[in-house]
Amino acid sequence: AREDHGWGSTYGMTVLALRLTGQHNGVSELHGAVSRKMWQFLWPGIDAEEVPIDYITNGVHTPSWIAPEMDTLFKRYLGEDWEEHVDEDTFWDRLNEVPDEALWKVHLQRKEALIDFTRRNLKRHHLRLGEGSVQINEFERMLDSNALLLGFARRFATYKRATLIFRDPERLHRILNHPEHPVQIIFAGKAHPADDPGKALIEQVYHFSRSDAFRGKVIFLENYDIDMARYLVSGTDLWLNNPIRPHEASGTSGQKAALNGQPNCSILDGWWAEGYNGKNG
């Protein structure tokens, strides 16, 4: 279970696992390919394509992440037992039977629920900071249900590039404040306690959200948890995902969003390299 490096040998748990197990899998097709190249040295004389590492793409637990309103809609048009057919490709063709108006109505309900949740979260956070009534009342008007709402919520690791959208602040400011097509962004997430660079990204996003240029247009929600995630993946209009390819092994937040009718705006990495068909995001 030792790995040889330029600085010497180290004990590797991954090497131990690969040598003691009979089957090895990546968590997406791309991750499987990357893993075969990464661990090829454990099978000397074998081409990377022949390294015995396959893949099983990660998924999500549908009943845990489908919004109640969307579940009701699916039961009405797809059948009470629709959850038993989620892995049947042709079954999803029946979505064409769902009227656009019905789907949009459900989406707007979830968007309003997210906006209400966000306002309550912001008020609670800033009351704790001791802000006055003027600032607190500002949150009652924050977020416009008629504006495009982007969502970015996940673990704040550096390769996920949470701050990429701020690379050109002036351009972003123009986009967010377009007079006819305004845009808003909600961020949420946590970093590993030992990941100082990840925590620094959270700090940067928070400072952007509090700046005069982006106040009310960029929101950061603290104390990210499963309950908050359910609101986000079912209430935003577009799910943002921009990791450094191929660093995202799978990533499943976009699956939760897609399950609730949200399109993905994503780098072709992780599961999305398989999920994207040229028309669905």
N, C-alpha and C positions, 0 to 999 in steps of 0.2 A: 504493500500500500504506500510505497514511497515514490515521490516524484523528484526527478533530477532537474535542477535549475542551474542557471549560471552562478547563483550565489550558494549553491549546495543542495543537498537533498532535504525534502520536507515530507511529513506524514500527511497524506491526503485522504479524507473521508470519502471523496468521490471515487478515487482510485480503488479504495477498499470495497466500496459498494459495487463497482463495475466488475471487480474480480470475483466477488462472492455470490453474485446473482446470476440467474440463468437467462433473464430477459431484461433488456435495457430499452427505455423509451424516452424520447424527447416529448415535449408538451405541445408541439405543433410541427407541421411538416418542415418548415424552415429551421426550427430549433433542432429537429432530428438531423438535418443536413449539417448544420453548424457543429453539433455535438460529434458527429462522425469524424469531422476534420480535427476537432479539438482533441479528441482522445484516441486518434489513430495510432499514436505511439505505443499504446497498450497492446496492439495487435501487429507486431513487426512483420513486414513483408506483405501486408494486405493493403490494397488500394482503399482510399477513404470511402468510396461508394460501397465497398464490401464489408466495412466495419459493422458488426452486429448490433447496431443501435437503430431502432425503428422509431416510430412516433405515434402517440395517441393525443390528439388535440384536446386541450382542456375545454370544458364547457361550464355552464352554470345550471343551478337548480331552478328550473322554470317556476314552480309554485312560489319560491321565495322571492322572486324578482319581478314577476308580472304584477302590474298595478291592478287593484280591484276593478276599476272601471274598464280596463282593457280585457281583463279576464271575462267580465260580463259580456263585453262585445264579442269576444271570440266564441263564447258558449252559444251566443245567439246565432251567429252565422257559420261557425265551424263545427258546432256540436258540443254537447255537454262533456264529451270525453276527449276534447281536442288535445289535452296534455299527454294523452297516450300515443299521439301520432307526431310528436315534435321532431322525431328523427326520420320522418318520411318526406323526402324532397317533394314529391308530387302533391302531397297533402296541402302544402302551402300555396299551391296554385289557387286554392279556394279563397284566398284572401281577395282575389279579384271580385268576389261576390259581395264584399263589404262595401257599402256606399261610401264615397269619399266624405260626404257630409257627416256620417256617423263616426268615422275615424277621426275626423278633425274636431268634432265636438268633444270626444273623449280626450284628445290631446290638449285642448284648451282647458278642460277641467283639471287635468294634471298640472298644466302650466300655472294656473291660478293657485293651485294647492302649493306648488313650489314657491311661488312669489310670497304667499302668506307665510309659509314656513321660514323663508329667508328673512322677511321683515321681523318676525318674532325673534329669530336667532340674533339678528343684528342689535335689536333693542336690548335684549338680555345681556349681550356681550358689553355694550357700551354703557349700560346702566352700572355694570360692575366696575367699569373704568371711572365712574363718577361724572360722566358728561351731563350737561344741562338739558333742560326740556326742549330747547330749540333744536339741538343736535338730535335728540331722541325722536322728536316729531318728524324730522327729516326722513327717517327710515320708513314712516308710514306711506310716503309717496315714492319710495325707491323701487325701481324696476317697472317697466311698462310692458303689459301683456301683449301689446301690438308690435313691439320691437323684437327682432331676431335675438334669441337667447342661446348662447353657447355654453357648454358645460365641460369642465375639466376637473375630474375628481379621481384621485388615486394616490398611491404611495409616492411621496416626493423623493425619488431617486434622481440623480443627476442625468442619467441617460434618457429619462423620460422628458426632459427639456420643458419644464413647466413655463419657463420664462421666454421661450423662443418667440412667442407672439409679440413680445415687447422689444424685439431687436431693433425695430424702426418705430420709436414712440410717436413721432409726428404723423407718420402714415396711419398708425393704429388709431390715433386721436381723430383723424379725418374719417376713418371708417366707422368708428363708434358713434360719431356725431353727425353722420350723414343726415341732411334735413328731411329726406324722403324715406330712407331705409336705415334707421338707426340700429345699432347692435349693442348687446350687453353680454358680459361674460361672468359666470360664476365659477370660482375656484374653490376647491376643498381638498383636504388630504393631510396626511401626517408623514413625517420622516422617522426612520429608525432612530431611537434615542442616541445611538453612537454615530449616526451619520450627520456630521457637522455640515458638510456641503449641501446635503438635502435640506437641513434646517435653514441654511442660508437662503435657499431658493424660496422657501415659505416666507421668510422675512422680506425678500425682494417683492414678491407678489403682494404681500400685505401693504408695503409702503406705496406701491403703485396704486392700490385700491384707495388709499387715504390721500393721495396727491390731488391737487386742484384739477389737474388735467384729466384724471380718470375717475374722480369721485362720483359715485352713482352709476357709473358705467362698468366698472370692474369691481366685483364683490369677492371677498374672501370669507368663507364660513369656517369658524373654528370648531374644534371638537368633532371632527369627522368620525362618523360611525355608520353602522349598517342602516339605521333608520334614516339618517340624512342621505345616504347613498340611494335609498329607494325613491326619495323625492327627486333627486337629481337625475337619475337615469330614466325617469318617467315624465319629467316636466320640462326639460330643456328642449330646444328645437334642433340642435346639432351637437354631436358629441365629438370633441376634439382629442386627437391622439397623435403625438408627433415625436416618438422615440427615435434614437439613433439606430438605424437598421444595421445589423441584425441583433441588437442587444435585447430586444423584447422577446423573451422565450415564448410567451403566449399572450398574456393580458386578456382579461375577460370583461372589463367595464363596458367596452363597446358592445359586447354580446348582450349585456343587460339592457343597454340603451336600445339596441336593435329590436329586442324582444318587445319593447314598448313603443315601437313605431318610429324610433329616431334614426335618421341617417347618420353615418359616420363620416367624418372628415379626418382621414388617417394616413399615416405612412404605411406602405406595404410591408408590415413587419408582424411577427407573431401570428395569431390566428387570422388577422385581417388579410394576410397574403393569400389565404384560402377562401375567406368569406367574400372578398370583393370580386364582382363579376363584370365590372365596367359600367353598370347601370345603378348600383345600389348604394353609391356613396361618392 
